[in-house]
Amino acid sequence: MTDSDRREAARDEVIVEREREFVDAEGTRWRVKETSFSHYDRRRGRSLIFWSDGAVRRVRSYPADWYELSENELVQLSWNI
């Protein structure tokens, strides 16, 4: 691991990973969490992970204020895979 990789990993560790729960129109309970890409992923950045009992979705392009979106807006965002 290079010095640059170590600095980036340390920076990622101090970023707060927000998490939120919501229920969609069909009654499915979802959780969504903002997290850093895996260190094994050649891309760098953050993504939103949506998960329920029956599905998991990853969204790499999302607004900075995602945490304040309505439940309907979060459902729409979750399909931006």
Rosetta blueprint (number, residue, H / E / L):
1 M L
2 T L
3 D H
4 S H
5 D H
6 R H
7 R H
8 E H
9 A H
10 A H
11 R H
12 D H
13 E H
14 V H
15 I L
16 V L
17 E L
18 R L
19 E E
20 R E
21 E E
22 F E
23 V E
24 D L
25 A L
26 E L
27 G L
28 T L
29 R E
30 W E
31 R E
32 V E
33 K E
34 E E
35 T E
36 S E
37 F L
38 S L
39 H L
40 Y L
41 D L
42 R L
43 R L
44 R L
45 G L
46 R E
47 S E
48 L E
49 I E
50 F E
51 W E
52 S L
53 D L
54 G L
55 A L
56 V E
57 R E
58 R E
59 V E
60 R L
61 S L
62 Y L
63 P L
64 A L
65 D L
66 W H
67 Y H
68 E H
69 L L
70 S L
71 E H
72 N H
73 E H
74 L H
75 V H
76 Q H
77 L H
78 S H
79 W L
80 N L
81 I L
